[in-house]
Amino acid sequence: MGDAIFQFVVFGLIILGSLSFTLFIRRLLINASYKNQRLNNIEQKLDIIIEKMEKEIK
């Protein structure tokens, strides 16, 4: 009986560990994607600002 409980606990911990690792990697990928979108948005805004300043200089 004690061996079965021990195996159940170990199996549960393995499942919990793999699930938490998967969710951690998923969150990292989502955050990286969000940061890339923000950087692209900032680059576009900077390009617009540079174009306007170049027109004012001419």
Backbone bond lengths (Angstrom), bond angles and torsions (degrees), N, CA, C in turn:
res aa  C-N    CA-C-N  psi(-1)  N-CA   C-N-CA  omega(-1)  CA-C   N-CA-C  phi
1 M - - - 1.455 - - 1.532 110.79 -
2 G 1.325 117.25 -42.57 1.461 121.45 -179.85 1.514 111.71 -65.24
3 D 1.345 116.79 -35.94 1.463 119.79 178.85 1.521 111.78 -66.17
4 A 1.309 117.04 -37.84 1.462 121.06 -179.41 1.527 110.09 -66.04
5 I 1.328 116.63 -41.27 1.469 120.18 179.21 1.528 109.65 -65.34
6 F 1.323 117.13 -42.83 1.457 121.54 179.19 1.530 110.50 -61.23
7 Q 1.323 117.26 -45.01 1.465 120.77 179.08 1.527 110.85 -63.70
8 F 1.319 116.77 -39.14 1.460 120.96 178.54 1.527 110.83 -63.66
9 V 1.327 116.59 -42.81 1.467 120.69 179.36 1.519 110.36 -65.58
10 V 1.318 118.26 -44.45 1.468 121.44 -179.59 1.528 109.87 -64.02
11 F 1.321 116.92 -43.82 1.458 120.79 178.81 1.533 110.46 -62.46
12 G 1.305 117.62 -41.74 1.465 121.61 177.56 1.518 111.77 -63.14
13 L 1.329 117.37 -40.35 1.463 120.32 178.76 1.523 111.46 -66.95
14 I 1.321 116.81 -36.93 1.463 119.93 177.49 1.524 110.24 -64.36
15 I 1.304 116.91 -44.71 1.473 120.50 178.76 1.526 110.35 -63.85
16 L 1.328 116.76 -44.00 1.463 120.50 179.50 1.526 111.29 -62.23
17 G 1.323 117.13 -41.74 1.467 120.69 179.26 1.514 112.40 -64.69
18 S 1.315 117.16 -44.13 1.464 119.40 -179.69 1.527 110.94 -68.45
19 L 1.317 117.75 -36.49 1.464 121.03 177.56 1.529 111.21 -65.21
20 S 1.319 117.10 -44.74 1.463 119.68 -179.58 1.527 110.89 -67.00
21 F 1.337 118.03 -36.55 1.466 121.19 177.24 1.529 110.35 -64.57
22 T 1.323 117.02 -42.73 1.462 121.40 178.68 1.522 110.94 -62.05
23 L 1.323 117.53 -44.62 1.468 120.61 179.30 1.522 111.69 -66.22
24 F 1.337 117.09 -34.27 1.462 121.52 177.67 1.527 110.58 -64.43
25 I 1.322 117.04 -46.69 1.462 121.20 179.13 1.532 110.28 -63.98
26 R 1.310 116.40 -40.31 1.473 120.77 179.12 1.521 110.70 -61.06
27 R 1.332 116.33 -43.59 1.461 119.94 179.36 1.523 111.10 -65.07
28 L 1.324 117.58 -38.94 1.464 120.12 177.56 1.525 111.13 -61.65
29 L 1.324 117.22 -42.73 1.459 120.62 -179.71 1.525 111.50 -66.32
30 I 1.321 117.42 -40.09 1.470 120.76 178.97 1.524 110.07 -65.01
31 N 1.331 117.19 -43.60 1.465 120.03 179.95 1.523 111.35 -65.40
32 A 1.330 117.73 -38.40 1.467 120.81 178.89 1.523 110.12 -64.46
33 S 1.314 116.65 -40.72 1.462 120.76 178.98 1.532 110.20 -64.03
34 Y 1.321 116.90 -43.19 1.468 121.14 179.25 1.535 111.02 -63.01
35 K 1.322 117.08 -41.27 1.462 120.34 179.67 1.526 110.86 -65.25
36 N 1.334 117.07 -38.99 1.461 120.12 178.47 1.524 111.16 -64.13
37 Q 1.320 116.70 -39.95 1.464 120.16 178.05 1.526 110.86 -63.55
38 R 1.327 116.02 -42.62 1.475 119.58 179.24 1.520 111.23 -63.92
39 L 1.344 117.28 -41.62 1.458 120.48 179.82 1.527 111.06 -64.34
40 N 1.327 116.82 -40.84 1.468 119.48 177.54 1.517 110.79 -63.20
41 N 1.324 117.40 -39.26 1.460 121.45 178.69 1.530 110.62 -64.42
42 I 1.308 116.75 -42.62 1.471 120.71 178.83 1.521 110.52 -64.67
43 E 1.340 117.15 -41.22 1.460 120.12 178.79 1.521 111.47 -61.89
44 Q 1.325 117.16 -40.91 1.461 120.47 178.63 1.522 110.75 -63.67
45 K 1.312 117.06 -41.89 1.468 120.11 179.40 1.522 110.98 -65.70
46 L 1.334 116.76 -39.57 1.464 119.43 178.16 1.523 111.25 -65.53
47 D 1.321 117.39 -38.01 1.460 120.19 176.86 1.522 111.14 -61.21
48 I 1.327 116.64 -41.27 1.462 120.54 178.54 1.530 110.30 -63.67
49 I 1.321 116.21 -43.37 1.473 120.14 179.77 1.526 110.40 -63.20
50 I 1.323 117.13 -42.54 1.468 120.62 179.97 1.518 110.30 -63.45
51 E 1.326 117.52 -43.32 1.468 120.43 178.81 1.528 111.13 -61.14
52 K 1.320 117.68 -42.48 1.471 120.57 179.25 1.515 111.75 -65.23
53 M 1.322 116.66 -39.38 1.468 119.31 179.49 1.524 110.30 -68.33
54 E 1.326 117.78 -37.70 1.459 120.30 178.04 1.526 110.63 -64.64
55 K 1.321 117.94 -37.22 1.470 120.61 178.34 1.519 110.45 -67.34
56 E 1.333 117.74 -37.03 1.464 120.77 179.61 1.527 110.95 -68.49
57 I 1.327 117.05 -34.45 1.456 120.52 -179.11 1.532 110.56 -68.76
58 K 1.342 116.67 -37.82 1.471 120.53 -179.42 1.452 110.16 -76.57
